[in-house]
Amino acid sequence: MLARPNRLTRGADYKAVVRRGRRCAAVHTVTYVTTTDEQRPTRFGFIVSRQVGSAVVRNTVRRRLKSVCLTALPAVRPGSDIVIRALPSSASAPYAALRDEVVRCLERRAAA
């Protein structure tokens, strides 16, 4: 589980990252990244809409994405804000495919 300092919690923060962030699209996810020079923890947010599936499926996808981000956290530049939007195909995607997509996008957009 991501610690509280590593989570985006305000809607305005989500909106700012999605509007101003650099985008990396993949088959199952879309990743938005903004970086600053502030020395603060990296923050992650997740958007999993009803199009992905039922509540059980959405929560499973969200937990998988959180797990991927927790393992990728040391490689991400401090001060980054990252929002990951799950696409409907993520419901049936294996964990390894989600992990590879997210790690690739984080390396391209938010690596130190």
N, C-alpha and C positions, 0 to 999 in steps of 0.2 A: 504494500500500500504506500502511496506517495504521502510524504509528510505534509502537514498543512502549509508550510512555507513554499512547497513545490507545487501548489495547486492554484489555478485561477479560480476565483470565487465570485467575482462581480461581473454582471452582464456587460457593463461598459468596457471592461478589460477584454472580454471575448470579442466584442464588436470592434474594438480598436485593432486587435491582432488580425482579425479576418479582413478588415478593410485596408489596413496599411501593410500587412505582412507580405513577405515573399511566399509565393505559392509553389508547392510541389505536388503534382497530381500523380496518382498511381492507380492501379486497377481497383483496389478495395478501399483506399483512403485518399484524402486530400489533406496535406499538411501546410499550415500557415505559420510562418516564423517571423518575429520581430526581434531585433537585438539592440541592446543599449550598452553603454560603457559603465553603467552602474554596477557596483559590486554587491549584488543581491542574488539570492538563489534563483535558479532556473524554474520557471513556472509552466505547468502543463494544464491544458483544458481539453475536454472531449465533447464532441457533439455527435450524438447517436439518435437519429430521428426515428419516428414510428415507421418510416418506410423500410427500415432495417428488419423489423419483425416485432413479435410480441415483447412484452416487458422482460420475460425471461431471456429471450435472445438478445435484446438490447443490453441488458446487464452483463451477459456473458461476454459480448463484444467489448463493452467498456472495461471489464476486468482484464481481458486479454491485452487491450491497449495500455492500460495502466501498468501491467507487468512488463511489457516491452519497454515502456518509458523509464521504469525504475531501473532496469538493467542498462539502459543507454544513458542514464543521467550523468555519470562521470565524464563522458566524452563530449557533453554539450557545454558550450560557452556559458559562463555565469552571466546573468542579466538577460537571458533570452526568455521570451514568452512564446509558447508554442500551443497551437490549437490543432487538434486532429479531428477531422470530420470523417465519420465512418459512412461509406456508401452501402447501398443495399446488398451488394455482393459480399460484403464482409461477414455476413451472417453465416455463410457456408464456407468461408475461407479457412484453411487450416492455420493453426497458430504460427507455424514457420513462415508461411506466406505473409501474414500480417507483420511479423517481426522483421523480415527482410525488407519489406516496403518502407516501414517506418524508419528503420536504421539507415537505409539508403537516403531517404529524404533528409533525415537529421544530419547525416554526413555532408550532404550537398549544401544545406542551408544554415546549419547551426553549429557545425563543428568548431572546436577551438583552434 
